[in-house]
């Protein structure tokens, strides 16, 4: 539209300066403007404009150069012609002004369209940039989501490992408790066994002391009995060895009177079995019958009390 307004202005300047009527190749708007100006100034019908892409139509220079001789009323006709040409020039100027205004409006519209296009382009660029940023942000979010998923998987794996470790520790604690309980039971059993052994040792020691006391009493009894027997034998031997020439005094003796004997001290019952008591009784009978010596008696008696045959 800027080109059209410039073309109209150039057409007016060319016509006013009286340049040649030979037309250059114009666009449709320039051709129409020139035709309107020619019609206004010459009073002739306008020359049709050349079609776009066709060679321009030349005006007739001979007709433009022809000068008519004035008649009687030439001055009036000249004034009328001048007034007509002035009116045509004014109309042409008005049309040119209109065309300039239209061109200005078209320029303004074109500028507005260009501004709108630039604005749309800016908006499109902003939207494209926003889309790129959104795409990058989505990509970052996808990466963060992958990282979060990996972290969650790692956390689940760590939790499973921690649970397995806790179960392992619980098993170890249970084993330790079981061993501790068994150790306590063993300690209690060992304590009971030790106490029982101590009690048994105590009883065995008491029995041993009792056996030793019994052996000492038996030895003393055997010794006293052996001494008494020896004294009896000595007295009988002395009586038998007395000389026959001694005064034959008949000594009356009481046949019912018995020689005094040494009675053994009663022995308290020992904590022994019936078989051992029977063996002790037999041994005592042998000793009384002088079939064994006191030493043999004591040795065999000690063996019976110790648990032998």
HELIX and SHEET records of a PDB file:
HELIX    1   1 UNK A    2  UNK A   16  1                                  15    
HELIX    2   2 UNK A   28  UNK A   42  1                                  15    
HELIX    3   3 UNK A   61  UNK A   65  1                                   5    
HELIX    4   4 UNK A   74  UNK A  240  1                                 167    
HELIX    5   5 UNK A  274  UNK A  288  1                                  15    
HELIX    6   6 UNK A  294  UNK A  306  1                                  13    
END                                                                             
